[in-house]
Amino acid sequence: METIDIALASDAAYFPGLLVTAASLARAASRGVRLRFNVLDGGIGGENVSLLRERLSLEHPHAELRTFLVDDARFKSFRAWNGTGRMTYARLVLPELLQDADFVVYCDVDFLWMADVAELWKLRDGSVSLQARREANAATLAREERWFAANGICFDRSKYVCSGLMVMNLRRFREHGISDALMDFLAAHEDVQYVDQTAVNAVVGDIGMLPDKWGVFAWQYDADIAGDGCAIHFAGSAPWRHGWWTQALTDAHGLWYRLYGEFMGIGWRAARRRFLSRRQIASRRATWIVVRHAALRIPFFLMLRLLRRGCYMPELKEMAK
């Protein structure tokens, strides 16, 4: 039976995301493979680890969980992501930790899986260092293009990838010292826009492109995409975190709350109320409805400009596509 190595990184604050990401992946995976979950533990807590292990055993008959303690103080010289923690950098030590693996599927914990990871595993390419999907957020690309230009680094939009879900060739990482090169880059550039994602795109020259289904953003999700199977990415809109004031409650967010409620045995309404107030639920759903309808969107954007909140418009415009 083939073993698929999967890596995720989390601390206690991100455990809700870890639970949904890992358990949904296990549920959607083929039964003819062994899933080896390698969790980089930045302080998840023993009770949460036990809950995750139990859930995985219920979702897949051949799921194994391994945890690796990671002290994020190791990355204290790097910029904190969203001003909070540095566990995002933990993926850089995977080649060191997983000496018994040549490849690993690395996934951020703001995903919901509706596709078989075995399909993704079949796409691994030994001739490149990593594989990921092209970045689909125009606002992200625009910011990165400006930053790369300011730092004299060549930028090609068509080759810039989202690092939230990657197939990493650990053997090539070890052979070519790629993790060290990424850390050196981050140490030299304290103002990176998207932390390790910026570093990956600046340093790793041999990146293979994955189909877009491996990282569909929450605002892109619809019934047509669901029919083909996909991995939904809640980039910038994690359902269990407060986020920015105009964050939208998309249909994909509804799926996330249903799964979290099921996994925790509390139901989807209680799951949603655990993270959002009634006012937030109403305002976020209203935002989603408004940005998806042109007649409502125009006056909404005008209001944002009048309130001097125009900085939110690039992300909202992405949702309108």
C-alpha positions as CSV (number, residue, x, y, z in Angstrom):
1,M,0.0,0.0,0.0
2,E,1.4,3.4,-1.0
3,T,2.1,5.9,1.7
4,I,1.3,9.6,1.1
5,D,3.1,12.0,3.4
6,I,1.1,15.1,4.3
7,A,2.5,18.0,6.4
8,L,0.6,20.7,8.3
9,A,1.8,23.3,10.8
10,S,-0.3,24.7,13.7
11,D,-0.5,26.1,17.2
12,A,-3.4,26.1,19.6
13,A,-5.0,29.2,18.0
14,Y,-5.1,27.5,14.6
15,F,-6.3,24.1,15.8
16,P,-9.8,24.6,14.3
17,G,-8.3,25.0,10.9
18,L,-6.0,22.1,11.4
19,L,-8.9,19.8,12.4
20,V,-11.0,20.7,9.3
21,T,-8.1,20.6,6.9
22,A,-6.8,17.2,8.0
23,A,-10.1,15.5,8.6
24,S,-11.6,16.7,5.3
25,L,-8.5,15.5,3.5
26,A,-8.8,12.1,5.1
27,R,-12.5,11.9,4.3
28,A,-12.0,12.7,0.6
29,A,-8.9,10.4,0.2
30,S,-8.9,7.0,-1.5
31,R,-9.1,4.1,0.8
32,G,-6.4,2.2,-1.0
33,V,-3.6,4.4,0.3
34,R,-2.0,5.1,3.7
35,L,-2.1,8.7,4.9
36,R,0.8,9.8,7.1
37,F,0.0,13.1,8.7
38,N,3.1,14.9,9.9
39,V,2.0,17.8,12.1
40,L,4.5,20.5,13.0
41,D,3.3,21.3,16.6
42,G,3.8,24.8,17.7
43,G,1.9,24.3,20.9
44,I,-1.3,22.6,19.9
45,G,-1.9,20.9,23.2
46,G,-2.3,17.2,24.2
47,E,-6.0,17.2,24.3
48,N,-6.3,18.7,20.8
49,V,-3.8,16.2,19.4
50,S,-5.8,13.3,20.9
51,L,-9.0,14.8,19.3
52,L,-7.3,15.1,15.9
53,R,-6.0,11.5,16.1
54,E,-9.4,10.2,17.0
55,R,-11.1,12.1,14.2
56,L,-8.6,10.9,11.6
57,S,-9.1,7.3,12.6
58,L,-12.8,7.8,12.0
59,E,-12.4,9.4,8.6
60,H,-9.8,7.0,7.0
61,P,-8.9,3.4,7.8
62,H,-5.2,3.9,7.1
63,A,-4.5,7.3,8.7
64,E,-1.4,7.8,10.9
65,L,-0.5,10.9,12.9
66,R,3.0,12.0,13.8
67,T,3.7,15.2,15.6
68,F,7.0,17.1,15.7
69,L,7.5,19.8,18.3
70,V,8.6,23.1,16.6
71,D,9.7,26.1,18.6
72,D,8.7,29.1,16.5
73,A,11.4,31.1,18.4
74,R,13.7,29.5,15.9
75,F,12.2,32.0,13.4
76,K,12.2,35.0,15.7
77,S,14.3,37.0,13.3
78,F,11.7,36.7,10.6
79,R,8.6,38.8,10.2
80,A,5.5,37.6,12.0
81,W,2.6,36.7,9.6
82,N,-0.4,38.9,10.3
83,G,1.4,40.3,13.3
84,T,0.9,37.1,15.3
85,G,3.0,34.0,14.9
86,R,5.7,32.5,12.9
87,M,4.6,28.9,12.4
88,T,4.2,29.6,8.7
89,Y,8.0,29.2,8.5
90,A,7.9,25.7,10.0
91,R,7.5,24.2,6.5
92,L,11.1,25.3,5.8
93,V,12.4,22.6,8.2
94,L,10.4,19.7,6.7
95,P,13.4,18.4,4.7
96,E,15.3,18.2,8.0
97,L,12.5,16.6,10.0
98,L,11.2,14.1,7.4
99,Q,14.3,12.2,6.6
100,D,12.2,9.1,5.8
101,A,10.3,10.9,3.0
102,D,11.3,12.0,-0.5
103,F,8.1,14.0,-1.2
104,V,5.5,15.6,1.0
105,V,2.2,17.4,0.3
106,Y,2.4,20.5,2.4
107,C,-0.9,22.2,3.2
108,D,-1.8,25.3,5.2
109,V,-4.5,24.8,7.8
110,D,-7.0,27.2,6.2
111,F,-8.1,24.5,3.6
112,L,-11.2,22.3,3.2
113,W,-10.6,19.3,1.0
114,M,-13.2,18.0,-1.5
115,A,-10.7,16.2,-3.7
116,D,-8.7,13.0,-3.4
117,V,-5.1,13.7,-2.3
118,A,-4.0,10.5,-4.1
119,E,-4.8,12.4,-7.4
120,L,-2.4,15.1,-6.4
121,W,0.2,12.6,-5.2
122,K,0.3,11.1,-8.7
123,L,1.4,14.5,-10.1
124,R,4.6,14.7,-8.2
125,D,7.6,15.5,-10.4
126,G,11.1,14.5,-9.5
127,S,12.7,17.0,-11.9
128,V,11.5,20.1,-9.9
129,S,11.9,21.2,-6.3
130,L,8.2,22.0,-5.7
131,Q,4.9,22.2,-7.4
132,A,2.0,24.6,-6.7
133,R,-0.8,26.4,-8.4
134,R,-0.5,29.8,-9.9
135,E,-1.5,32.7,-7.7
136,A,-5.0,33.8,-8.7
137,N,-5.4,36.9,-6.6
138,A,-4.6,40.0,-8.8
139,A,-4.2,42.2,-5.7
140,T,-1.5,39.9,-4.3
141,L,0.3,39.8,-7.7
142,A,0.2,43.6,-7.9
143,R,1.8,44.0,-4.5
144,E,4.4,41.4,-5.2
145,E,5.3,42.9,-8.5
146,R,5.9,46.3,-6.9
147,W,8.0,44.7,-4.1
148,F,10.1,42.6,-6.4
149,A,10.8,45.6,-8.6
150,A,11.8,47.7,-5.6
151,N,14.3,45.0,-4.6
152,G,15.7,44.4,-8.1
153,I,14.3,40.9,-8.4
154,C,12.9,39.5,-11.6
155,F,9.2,39.0,-11.4
156,D,7.0,36.9,-13.8
157,R,3.3,36.8,-13.0
158,S,2.8,33.6,-15.0
159,K,5.3,31.8,-12.8
160,Y,4.3,33.2,-9.4
161,V,2.7,30.5,-7.2
162,C,0.6,30.3,-4.0
163,S,2.6,28.4,-1.4
164,G,-0.5,27.4,0.7
165,L,-0.5,23.9,-1.0
166,M,2.7,22.5,-2.4
167,V,4.1,19.2,-3.4
168,M,7.7,19.5,-2.0
169,N,10.5,17.4,-3.4
170,L,12.3,16.9,-0.1
171,R,15.2,15.1,-1.7
172,R,16.0,18.1,-4.0
173,F,15.6,20.5,-1.0
174,R,18.2,18.5,0.9
175,E,20.6,18.1,-2.0
176,H,20.5,21.8,-3.0
177,G,20.2,23.4,0.4
178,I,17.0,25.1,-0.6
179,S,15.7,25.6,3.0
180,D,18.9,27.4,4.0
181,A,18.7,29.6,0.9
182,L,15.1,30.5,1.8
183,M,16.0,31.4,5.4
184,D,19.0,33.4,4.2
185,F,16.7,35.3,1.9
186,L,14.2,36.0,4.7
187,A,16.9,37.2,7.0
188,A,18.1,39.6,4.3
189,H,14.6,40.9,3.4
190,E,12.7,41.8,6.6
191,D,10.0,43.6,4.6
192,V,8.7,40.7,2.5
193,Q,5.1,41.1,1.6
194,Y,4.0,37.5,1.9
195,V,6.7,36.0,4.2
196,D,7.8,32.6,3.0
197,Q,5.6,32.7,-0.1
198,T,7.6,35.7,-1.3
199,A,10.8,33.8,-0.5
200,V,9.7,30.7,-2.4
201,N,8.9,32.6,-5.5
202,A,12.2,34.6,-5.4
203,V,14.6,31.8,-4.6
204,V,13.2,28.5,-6.0
205,G,13.9,28.5,-9.7
206,D,12.4,25.2,-10.7
207,I,8.7,25.2,-9.8
208,G,6.1,23.0,-11.5
209,M,2.6,24.3,-12.0
210,L,-0.4,22.4,-10.6
211,P,-3.9,22.5,-11.9
212,D,-6.0,25.3,-10.3
213,K,-8.3,22.9,-8.5
214,W,-5.5,22.4,-5.9
215,G,-6.2,25.7,-4.2
216,V,-9.5,27.2,-5.2
217,F,-10.0,30.4,-3.2
218,A,-13.2,30.5,-1.1
219,W,-14.6,33.3,-3.2
220,Q,-14.1,31.3,-6.4
221,Y,-16.0,28.2,-5.2
222,D,-19.3,27.3,-6.8
223,A,-21.3,24.2,-7.7
224,D,-19.5,23.7,-11.0
225,I,-16.1,23.6,-9.3
226,A,-17.4,21.4,-6.5
227,G,-18.5,18.8,-9.1
228,D,-14.9,18.3,-10.3
229,G,-13.5,18.1,-6.7
230,C,-11.1,20.7,-5.3
231,A,-9.2,21.9,-2.3
232,I,-10.7,25.1,-1.1
233,H,-8.3,27.7,0.3
234,F,-9.6,30.3,2.8
235,A,-6.6,32.6,2.2
236,G,-7.1,35.8,4.2
237,S,-10.5,34.7,5.4
238,A,-10.0,31.9,7.9
239,P,-13.5,31.0,9.2
240,W,-12.3,30.8,12.8
241,R,-10.5,34.2,12.9
242,H,-11.9,37.7,13.0
243,G,-10.1,39.0,10.0
244,W,-10.8,42.4,8.4
245,W,-14.1,44.2,8.9
246,T,-15.3,43.6,5.3
247,Q,-14.6,39.9,5.3
248,A,-17.3,38.0,3.5
249,L,-19.2,34.9,4.5
250,T,-19.1,32.9,1.3
251,D,-20.8,29.6,0.4
252,A,-17.5,27.9,1.1
253,H,-17.4,29.3,4.6
254,G,-20.8,27.7,5.2
255,L,-19.3,24.3,4.2
256,W,-16.5,24.9,6.6
257,Y,-18.8,25.6,9.6
258,R,-20.8,22.5,8.8
259,L,-17.8,20.3,8.8
260,Y,-16.3,21.8,12.0
261,G,-19.7,21.4,13.7
262,E,-19.8,17.8,12.6
263,F,-16.3,17.0,13.7
264,M,-16.9,18.7,17.1
265,G,-20.3,17.2,17.6
266,I,-22.0,20.6,18.0
267,G,-23.9,21.3,14.8
268,W,-23.2,24.0,12.2
269,R,-25.1,26.8,13.9
270,A,-23.3,26.4,17.1
271,A,-20.0,26.1,15.2
272,R,-20.7,29.4,13.4
273,R,-21.7,31.1,16.7
274,R,-18.5,29.9,18.3
275,F,-16.5,32.2,16.1
276,L,-18.9,34.9,14.9
277,S,-21.4,37.2,16.6
278,R,-24.9,37.5,15.1
279,R,-23.8,41.0,13.8
280,Q,-20.7,39.6,12.1
281,I,-22.8,36.8,10.5
282,A,-25.2,39.3,9.1
283,S,-22.6,41.9,7.9
284,R,-20.3,39.3,6.3
285,R,-23.1,37.6,4.5
286,A,-24.3,41.0,3.3
287,T,-20.8,41.9,2.1
288,W,-20.8,38.7,0.0
289,I,-24.2,39.4,-1.5
290,V,-23.3,43.0,-2.3
291,V,-20.0,42.4,-4.0
292,R,-21.5,39.7,-6.2
293,H,-24.2,42.0,-7.6
294,A,-23.1,45.0,-9.8
295,A,-26.1,47.2,-8.9
296,L,-25.2,46.9,-5.2
297,R,-21.5,46.9,-5.6
298,I,-21.1,50.3,-7.1
299,P,-22.7,52.3,-4.2
300,F,-20.9,50.1,-1.7
301,F,-17.5,50.9,-3.2
302,L,-18.4,54.6,-3.3
303,M,-19.3,54.3,0.4
304,L,-15.9,52.7,1.1
305,R,-14.1,55.6,-0.6
306,L,-16.1,58.2,1.4
307,L,-15.2,56.4,4.6
308,R,-11.6,56.3,3.5
309,R,-11.7,52.5,3.5
310,G,-10.6,52.1,-0.1
311,C,-7.7,49.9,0.9
312,Y,-10.2,47.0,1.1
313,M,-11.4,47.4,-2.4
314,P,-8.8,45.3,-4.3
315,E,-9.7,42.2,-2.3
316,L,-13.4,42.9,-2.7
317,K,-13.0,43.4,-6.4
318,E,-11.5,39.9,-6.6
319,M,-14.6,38.5,-5.1
320,A,-16.7,40.2,-7.7
321,K,-15.1,38.4,-10.6
